[in-house]
Amino acid sequence: MKTLRKMIISRPLLEFSGTILAAYIAFKYYSSSPVAFTLLLVLGTIALPIILKKPEYLIFICAIALPFRDIHLVSILYVKRLLIWGSFGYLLLLRMNQLPTQFPFRYVSQFTKAVLFFLVALIISLIETVAALHSMVAITTVEVKASLFFYGPLILDQLALVYLAYYGLTSWTHIRRLIDVTLVVSVIISLLGILQYILNGHVPYLEAFYNADITFYGRATSVFPNPNDLGCYLVVMFVSAVICGVTSTQPKKKYVLYVPISLLCLLGMFLSFSRGAILQTFLSLFTVGVIYYCWLSQKRFSRQALISVILFILSSSLSVYLYDTYMRMRLIGYREGAYQQALYVTHHTNDYLRRYAALQAVKTFSSHPVFGIGFGLFSPKQLAYGLSPHNQYLKILAEMGGIGFVSFLLMIFIPIKTCIRSYRNVPDNTSRGIFLVALSGSITTLFGYLFSDALASMPISGYLWLSFGSIFVLERELSPARKHAIT
């Protein structure tokens, strides 16, 4: 009995619970508070892990804050930006004595070189954006400022998450806790979407979590500005929860934690009625399965495996088709005046418009193959009726050219290659499961970029960079003496 009491009322559990509770209170009330009070809440949230001497809790708090709406404080300062860079500055101070006095480029890691390469391409693209303001195209000052002071810095904030995770997380246990925290947050997001769908609107007393500008029209949005973003986010959490359940060696944790989380995420994703999310789910599970079977387990591709792959592809294609048909029929039957009729017409035309926008993005890249037309200028230039291509890779090609695209591919290729290479050296199945979860989360987000241009969306892309940082932490824990991909 005394041992059980110590487990329940242990100091690490109390510290962890207190930090999570403080983060919840801060991000529950900051949206309706004055700027000064909001600033005190955020600073207090940052200070709590520092007082407890638990730097890893800073990363947990960032992971909790990622999917929720950001709040503008002053100028280019936002709540999440203050949290990320405040945490990064604290970790930098802790390691001030370990920093080298000189930084020769040849000793910089592969990933950092790719990041610098991408940042150079981004700066060149932003210069083109400013130059376009004085050209004959229809570009406004507001659009240029949005690219310079909002979307550009957002990408920099997310890149900082990689190094924040790498220097803040110091063990396998920290990675496992980070995974559990993100999955628990996804349950909250899913429940908000499910309740929104059941109640046909915002949940009473929880309005602060929802987007005030959204009118419910039959598709769950939860805390996101549109249902497609909710679907894209929940796909990552669903696949991660499934991999956690498959690789877990604790039956109680598998059935009590991971199975319910998987079902809730799947239901929330279904109620978002996002076709891209459903397709992203099957592509991700298929790719992770192939990587695990052929490269990680190094098994031969047998006839039974080929039959399984064919059946999976056929069932996936049929599921996506039936889901698309169901969604169309449901939107036809969801009558609520002229607004719903307009939604139905838009639904029938947006497939054509997306294909047209994607084609225009390819044509734009062929006209500007090296540096692109400028960051954030594809839609303002009215190249496709002001629409987005709904594909992050095409958008990078059009706006940042071949240099930006190659550097972006390098940034995502190096962590995935590191994960696959390090997986084979992992001594036990539990640790391999952590590797596989980080890999599956990264791959799922990258597949999401095929259906959404979400690189500058921190709620969706933030977990990609946290996963990359976690992969580098796992690599460091496996071989501390060897030179790593990030240091």
Secondary structure by P-SEA (a helix, b strand, c coil): caaaaaaaacaaaaaaaaaaaaaaaaaaccccccaaaaaaaaaaaaaaaaaaccaaaaaaaaaaacccbbbbccccccaaaaaaaaaaaaaaaaaccccccccccccccaaaaaaaaaaaaaaaaaaaaaaaccccccccaaaaaaaaccaaaaaaaaaaaaaaaaaacccaaaaaaaaaaaaaaaaaaaaaaaaaaaacccccccccccccccccccccccccccaaaaaaaaaaaaaaaaaaaaacccaaaaaaccaaaaaaaaaaaaaaccaaaaaaaaaaaaaaaaaaacccccccccaaaaaaaaaaaaaaaaaaaaaaaaaaaaaaaccccaaaaaaaaaaacaaaaaaaaaaaaaaaaaaccccccccccccccccccccccccaaaaaaaaccaaaaaaaaaaaaaaaaaaaaaccccccaaaaaaaaaaaaaaaaaaaaaaccccccccccaaaaaaaaaaaaaaaaaaccccccccc
